[in-house]
Amino acid sequence: MRLTPIALLPLALAGAGPASAAESTNDVRCLVAISRLVDINAQTKQLSQEAAQMTSLLGTMYFMGKLEGRDSRLNIENAMVAEVSKMTMEQLQSELIRCGGEMKSIGQKWDEIGKNLVRRGQELQKQEKAAPSP
């Protein structure tokens, strides 16, 4: 019997399930921690109030986007309620470090993309200027 791509689809989906569930749980934990960032920061004073608010906003959008993109049927509110009841203050702080590291990595990627786009745009402008007029 020859396996076609259609026949392999259930195997691929079955293999993706647990990893996606674990990834979603991690992202939900990030949302929980980020939703508490301003309050936690009021105690720890590691960031300015403005930086804590901006990080909270950006983090919420980033992790919500990841969750929605992975599974738009996930009830994020219920998932957050389930996770928050399991998390201690130490776990919240640990998650803020982990999630902040992910956000920093994505920010660095975005910075690099931005620099590359500027460079490529400048190269295109040079090419257009150097091209003979019709």
N, C-alpha and C positions, 0 to 999 in steps of 0.2 A: 504494500500500500504506500503510495506516494503522499507525503504531507504537503498540502498547499498552504499559502499564507493565510487563507481563511481558516483552515483547520488548526493552524498554530495560534490564532488569535486568543482563544480561551486560555491557552497555556501562558501566553504573554501577560494577559490580564490577571490571571491568578498569581503570577509571580510578582506583579506590581502592587498587589493589595497591601501586604503587611508594611512594606517600605513607605507607601503613601500614607498609611494610617499613622505610622510613627512620625513621619514628617509633619503631618497635620497636627498631631499632638504637640510636637515641638513648637510649631508655629502658633498654636493656640496658647501655649505657655508663654510665648513671647508677647502675645497680645495682652495676656493677663498682667505680666510684669510691666509692660509699657503703660498699661492703663493706670498703674500705681506709681509710675515714675515720678510724677510731680510731688506726690505725697512722700515718697521715700526720699526724694531729693531735699525736701523741706527739712528732713531730719539729718541727712548726711552732708548736705551742702556741697556736693561734689561738682555741681554745675550751677551756672546762673539760672535764675527762674526762667528767663527767656530761652536759654539753651535747653532746659528740661522740657519746656512746652513745645519747642520746635522738634526736638527729638521724639517726643511723644506723638506728635502729629505725623511726622514722616514715618516713624515706626509702625504706627497704626495703619497708615495707607499701604506700606510695603507688605506687612504680614497679612493684612486683609486681602490684598491682591493675590498673594501666593495661595491663600486658602481658597478664595473664589475661583482662581484659575485651575486649581487642582480638582475641586469638587464644589460646584455652585449649589449643590443640594445640602451641603453641610450646614447644620443649624449652629452657627458660630456662637450665638448667645448661650445656648444650652451647653455647648462644649466649654466655653469660658467658665460658666457657673460650676461645671463638674470639676474643672482643673483648679479653680481658685480654692475650693474647699480642701484640696490636697496639699497646697503649697504653704510652707512656712515663710517667715520673713527672710531667713537665710536663703531659701530656695528662690524666692523672688529676686533677691540681690544677685544670686548666681546666674539666674536666667537673664537678668539685665546685662550682665557681662557677656554671656554667650550671644545673646541676640544683638547687643551692641557691636560685637565683633563681626557678626554677619552683615549688619548695616554698614559698618566701616568698609568692609571688603567690597560691597556693592557700590558704595560711594566712590571708592578708588577706581573701580571699573568704569563708572560713569564719567569720572574726571578724565580718564584715559581716552574714552570714546569722544568726549568733548574736544580734547586737544587734537585728536586725529581728524575730527570733522573740520576744525578750524584750519589745520594744515592742508587738508585735501581741498577745501574751499579756496584757499590762497593759491594752491597749485592750479586749480581750474581757472582762476582769474588770470594768472600769468599766461596760461595757454591761450585763453581767449584774446588777451592783448597782443600776444605774439602771432596769432593767426592773421593771415592777410585778409583785408576787407574785400568783399565781393564786388 
